[in-house]
Amino acid sequence: MKTPVHLNALRAFEASARHQSFSLAAEELNVTPAAVGQLVRSLEEVIGFPLFHRSNNRRAALVLTEPALRALPDIRMGFQSLNLGMTLLREGATNGILNVTVSPAFAAKWLLPRIEDFQHKWPDIDVRLETSLKLMDFTAQGMDVGIRYGLGQWEGLKAECLMSEEVFPVCAPSLISVNPAINCLTGVTEQTLIHDLSMEQHKDFITWDRWLRRFNVQSIARKPALRINNSAAVLQAAIDGHGIALARSIMVDDDIKSGRLIRLCPDVSLTSPLSYYLVYRPGCDSLPKIANFRAWIIEQAQAFNHAINPGNLSSKIEPL
């Protein structure tokens, strides 16, 4: 196997192309902008053509030449493979830190109530949760595994479906006790609706408007609505009696079992096109700590799926 040369120059080029800036690349590589520029020029001398279109405006973003654009994906893939190789060398033991990226709501409502079981089975693995709605760069930010909500397609990651879910309205017991009429499709729209904005940018996320239209309920009452960008906070607002929330079955399961919330319109159900996926970089599932977490969370998801048994619902509508 022929060993690649000019690795430092290639690193400088890849970082400069990603940031569109020698200065930002220098910050990442912990060198000076002049050093980055010199490394890029040395690479240009070797290959015989420029990698960036030069501009007299130093503040202008770097623009790749056509040959550089064609080569960049393979160079980037090469560095990802090198990083993966170093990860496999470094983290071959069963102990250490497991970095997990997950949404704040999923962590609070589903993962944290179960994580003690994983810690009991694997006491030498420290679990570090990164709770964020932003999609993390696994390589750059050192993530091992993640739980993502979507269609199962994320570039550079392998995805395994854990759980699908249904979407239905819920409210506090106190709300339905004073107004039993809300337990039907038309009654729901007469109340304050609590909207979940956490995934509103996703075209397949089921909103109140889509849910009601699916059941031919055309009008939403013009009462003041409550809009929240955190799914757990949406459910808490419903628990506190502020209105009716459109709940996701996985998130709301414990609240219904405990009696904090009541499911409305039990004769109808809508399956979400989005599901929960375990994600990790290809090849990393052989690492012991990732393999242990993968086996554990798949077991937990299967047990949960069996327990809720959505087939008992009297009327189930498939995804939009």
C-alpha positions in Angstrom: 0.0 0.0 0.0 1.4 3.4 -1.0 1.4 5.9 1.9 -0.1 9.3 1.1 2.2 12.2 1.3 1.6 15.9 2.1 -0.9 15.0 4.8 -0.5 18.3 6.6 -1.0 20.2 3.3 -4.1 18.1 2.6 -5.4 18.8 6.1 -4.9 22.6 5.6 -6.7 22.4 2.2 -9.7 20.4 3.6 -10.1 22.7 6.6 -9.8 25.9 4.4 -12.4 24.5 2.0 -14.8 23.6 4.8 -14.5 26.9 6.5 -14.0 28.9 3.3 -11.3 30.8 5.2 -7.6 30.4 6.0 -8.1 32.1 9.3 -10.8 29.8 10.5 -8.9 26.8 9.3 -5.9 28.1 11.2 -7.9 28.3 14.4 -9.0 24.7 14.0 -5.5 23.4 13.2 -3.9 25.6 15.9 -1.5 27.3 13.5 -1.3 30.8 12.0 -3.2 31.8 8.8 0.1 32.3 7.1 1.1 28.7 7.8 -2.2 27.5 6.4 -1.7 29.6 3.3 1.8 28.3 2.9 0.7 24.6 3.2 -2.0 25.2 0.6 0.5 26.8 -1.8 2.9 23.9 -1.3 0.1 21.5 -2.3 -0.7 23.7 -5.4 3.0 23.5 -6.4 2.9 19.7 -6.2 -0.3 19.2 -8.3 0.4 22.1 -10.7 -2.8 24.1 -10.5 -4.6 26.4 -8.0 -7.0 25.1 -5.5 -8.8 28.4 -4.8 -9.7 31.4 -6.8 -7.5 34.2 -5.5 -9.1 37.6 -4.5 -7.7 40.9 -3.4 -10.4 41.1 -0.8 -9.0 39.2 2.2 -12.4 39.1 3.9 -14.1 37.4 0.9 -14.9 33.7 1.3 -12.6 31.2 -0.4 -13.9 29.8 -3.6 -12.7 26.4 -4.8 -11.6 25.8 -8.4 -13.4 23.1 -10.4 -10.6 20.4 -9.9 -10.5 21.1 -6.2 -14.3 20.7 -6.0 -14.1 17.3 -7.6 -11.3 16.1 -5.4 -12.6 17.4 -2.0 -15.2 14.7 -1.3 -12.5 11.9 -1.6 -10.0 13.9 0.5 -12.7 14.4 3.1 -13.6 10.8 3.1 -10.0 9.8 3.5 -9.6 11.9 6.7 -12.9 10.4 8.0 -11.4 7.0 7.5 -8.2 8.0 9.3 -10.2 9.4 12.2 -12.3 6.2 12.4 -9.1 4.1 12.4 -7.7 6.2 15.3 -11.0 5.8 17.1 -10.9 2.0 16.7 -7.3 2.0 18.1 -8.1 4.3 21.0 -11.4 2.9 22.0 -11.1 -0.8 21.7 -11.7 -1.3 25.4 -15.1 -2.0 26.9 -14.7 0.9 29.3 -14.4 4.7 28.8 -16.8 7.5 27.9 -19.8 6.9 25.6 -20.8 10.2 23.9 -24.5 10.1 23.0 -26.3 12.9 21.1 -30.1 13.0 21.6 -32.9 15.6 21.7 -33.6 17.1 25.1 -37.2 15.9 25.0 -36.3 12.3 24.1 -33.7 12.2 26.8 -36.1 13.5 29.5 -39.1 11.4 28.4 -37.7 8.1 27.3 -33.9 7.6 27.7 -33.2 8.9 31.2 -35.9 6.8 32.9 -34.1 3.7 31.4 -30.4 4.7 31.4 -29.9 3.3 35.0 -30.3 -0.2 33.6 -27.5 0.3 31.1 -25.2 1.7 33.8 -26.0 -1.2 36.0 -25.1 -3.7 33.2 -22.0 -1.7 32.1 -20.6 0.1 35.2 -17.3 0.8 33.5 -18.9 2.9 30.8 -19.5 6.6 31.6 -22.5 7.9 29.5 -22.2 11.5 28.4 -25.4 12.9 26.9 -25.3 15.8 24.5 -28.8 17.1 24.5 -29.5 19.3 21.5 -31.9 19.7 18.6 -29.0 20.4 16.3 -27.5 17.6 14.2 -24.1 17.0 15.6 -21.0 16.3 13.4 -19.9 12.9 14.8 -16.3 13.2 13.7 -15.7 16.8 14.5 -17.6 16.7 17.9 -16.6 13.3 19.1 -20.0 11.6 19.1 -20.2 7.9 19.4 -23.9 7.2 18.9 -27.1 9.2 18.6 -30.9 8.9 18.7 -32.4 10.8 15.8 -36.0 11.5 14.8 -36.6 11.5 11.1 -36.8 9.3 8.0 -33.6 7.4 8.6 -31.3 9.1 6.1 -28.4 11.1 7.4 -25.2 11.5 5.4 -22.2 9.7 6.7 -24.2 7.7 9.4 -25.7 4.3 9.6 -29.3 4.3 10.9 -31.2 1.5 12.5 -34.9 2.0 13.2 -35.8 1.7 16.9 -39.4 2.8 17.2 -42.3 4.3 15.2 -45.1 6.2 16.8 -48.6 7.6 16.6 -49.8 11.1 17.1 -53.0 12.0 19.1 -54.4 14.8 21.3 -54.0 14.8 25.1 -55.0 17.0 27.9 -55.0 17.2 31.7 -57.8 15.3 33.6 -59.0 18.6 35.0 -59.6 20.0 31.6 -61.8 17.1 30.4 -63.7 16.9 33.7 -65.1 20.4 33.3 -65.7 20.0 29.5 -66.4 16.4 28.4 -67.3 17.6 24.9 -63.6 18.1 24.0 -63.2 14.3 23.7 -64.2 14.4 20.1 -62.7 15.8 16.9 -64.8 18.9 16.8 -64.6 19.5 20.5 -60.8 19.6 20.3 -60.8 22.7 18.1 -62.8 24.7 20.6 -59.9 24.7 23.1 -56.5 26.3 23.2 -54.2 24.2 21.1 -50.6 23.7 22.2 -48.2 23.6 19.2 -44.9 21.8 19.1 -42.3 23.8 17.1 -39.3 21.6 17.8 -39.5 19.9 14.3 -41.6 22.4 12.4 -38.9 22.7 9.7 -39.3 19.1 8.8 -41.9 18.7 6.1 -43.1 15.3 7.4 -43.6 16.4 11.0 -47.3 16.2 11.9 -48.6 19.6 13.1 -52.1 20.4 14.4 -53.2 21.6 11.0 -52.1 18.4 9.2 -53.6 16.2 11.9 -57.0 17.9 11.8 -57.1 18.0 8.0 -56.4 14.3 7.9 -59.6 13.7 9.8 -61.5 16.3 7.7 -61.7 18.8 10.4 -61.2 22.0 8.4 -61.3 24.8 10.9 -59.2 25.6 13.9 -60.8 27.8 16.5 -59.4 31.3 16.6 -58.5 31.1 20.2 -55.0 32.2 21.3 -52.6 29.3 20.7 -49.6 28.3 22.7 -46.4 27.5 20.7 -43.4 25.9 22.3 -40.1 24.6 20.7 -39.6 21.7 23.1 -41.7 18.5 23.0 -41.3 17.8 26.7 -42.4 21.4 27.5 -45.4 20.9 25.2 -46.5 18.0 27.3 -45.8 19.8 30.6 -48.0 22.7 29.4 -50.8 20.2 28.8 -50.3 18.6 32.2 -50.6 22.1 33.8 -54.0 22.5 32.1 -53.0 25.2 29.5 -54.7 23.5 26.6 -54.7 20.4 24.4 -51.4 19.1 23.0 -50.8 16.9 20.0 -48.7 14.2 21.6 -46.3 11.6 20.2 -47.0 8.2 21.7 -43.4 7.5 22.7 -42.9 10.8 24.5 -46.3 10.8 26.3 -46.4 7.1 27.3 -45.4 7.6 31.0 -47.6 10.6 31.4 -50.7 8.7 30.3 -49.8 5.6 32.4 -49.4 7.9 35.5 -52.7 9.7 34.8 -51.0 13.1 34.3 -52.6 13.2 30.9 -55.6 11.7 29.2 -55.7 10.7 25.6 -58.5 12.3 23.6 -60.4 11.0 20.6 -59.3 7.4 21.4 -61.2 6.0 18.4 -58.7 7.6 15.9 -55.0 7.4 15.4 -52.5 8.7 12.9 -49.1 7.0 12.4 -46.2 9.4 12.0 -44.0 9.0 9.0 -41.0 9.9 11.2 -39.4 7.3 13.5 -36.6 7.1 16.1 -33.3 5.8 14.8 -30.0 4.7 16.4 -27.2 6.3 14.4 -23.5 5.9 14.4 -20.6 6.1 11.9 -20.2 3.0 9.6 -17.7 0.6 11.1 -18.0 1.9 14.7 -20.5 -0.7 15.7 -17.7 -3.1 16.4 -16.3 -1.0 19.2 -17.3 -2.7 22.5 -18.9 0.2 24.2 -21.0 1.1 21.1 -21.9 -2.5 20.5 -23.0 -2.8 24.2 -25.1 0.3 23.9 -26.6 -0.7 20.6 -27.6 -4.1 21.9 -29.1 -2.6 25.1 -31.1 0.2 23.4 -32.5 -2.2 20.8 -33.6 -4.5 23.6 -35.2 -1.6 25.4 -37.0 -0.4 22.2 -38.3 -3.9 21.4 -39.7 -4.2 25.0 -41.3 -0.8 24.7 -42.9 -1.6 21.3 -44.3 -4.8 22.6 -45.7 -3.1 25.7 -47.6 -0.4 23.9 -49.0 -2.8 21.3 -50.5 -0.2 18.9 -52.5 -2.9 17.2 -55.1 -2.6 19.9 -56.3 0.8 18.6 -59.7 0.7 17.1 -59.0 2.9 14.1 -55.5 3.4 12.8 -54.5 5.6 9.8 -51.2 5.1 8.0 -48.7 7.9 7.6 -49.5 10.9 5.4 
